[in-house]
Amino acid sequence: MFEENKMNTLKRDLIFNKIGIIIPAILIGILGMIGNDVPISILLQNLVAMVIFGLMSIVFINKSVRINDEIIMVISLILLFLTLFGNDIDGVNRWIKLGIISMNIAMIVLPITLVASYNLLIKRKILYALIIIVSIAMLLVQQPDASQLMGFSIPVIIILFDKKININSILRNVISLLLILLMILSWIFVDNLSPVSYVEGILGLLNNVSPILLVMGIITLILIPLPFILFPPKEFRRLSICIGLYYSLIMISTIFGNFPIPFMGYGISPIIGYYIVIWYIRRRHI
């Protein structure tokens, strides 16, 4: 009975504190787009993705599915590699196009890759995990995407210093230094893409409608990573904090470059990636 009650509590925590936490930011972003006459075909994509993948998360959260962390890592690596062969925009390759929808692959796969990396390192599959981690970081430099590289690399470094992970200190320090150097390189050669008003410039659209809406939008964005950071389940405390840190870092990076503002700006990729990682954590750690 005690274990059943504990499980139900953890499920409610995932559904209400994490699955629902991105909804206000998405809705406020949609209001900003409506107030600035953004085409309905654009703003509805975020709403549809929120409804479909949110409901799927609630449904599948109780389903028992066998998941292989090694396969997750390989699939993530392949998808990021494929972006280099897509249609670039001013030399930037971050997307795979499916019909009229362009998917920012890093925003989909990096959160779940952080979880898979943690699992493999805990299981002492050190070399396998590190090879793919470094490969992913190098692909992010090639795209280039300084925001996603920073959001991925800093949590990985924190994970590497987890006492639960039995890794040679020299190897750990070398990998950490390499990731830091790649991050520095990515910011030195940051892309020069012009911002799109309803993607990178969504906060400006909110301000056009009302300064109050802008303040509300900023607050909802700040709230998104907080459940992971402030209320991490003790069973996977460091991992939860690292997921929250990933989302914090990619939001902070928008201050220093023209990077998409996740959830609020146009783009279904961060919505898909968020709901996938919530479901994945549930399957692997609860």
Secondary structure, 3 states (H helix, E strand, C coil): CHHHHHHHHHHHHHHHHHHCCCHHHHHHHHHHHHHCCCCHHHHHHHHHHHHHHHHHHHHHCCCCCCCCHHHHHHHHHHHHHHHHHCCCECCECCEEEECCEEEEHHHHHHHHHHHHHHHHHHCCCHHHHHHHHHHHHHHHHHCCCHHHHHHHHHHHHHHHCCCCCCCCHHHHHHHHHHHHHHHHHHHHCCCCCCCCCCCCCHHHHHHHHCHHHHHHHHHHHHHCCHHHHHCCCHHHHHHHHHHHHHHHHHHHHHHCCCCCCCCCCCCCHHHHHHHHHHHHHHHHHC
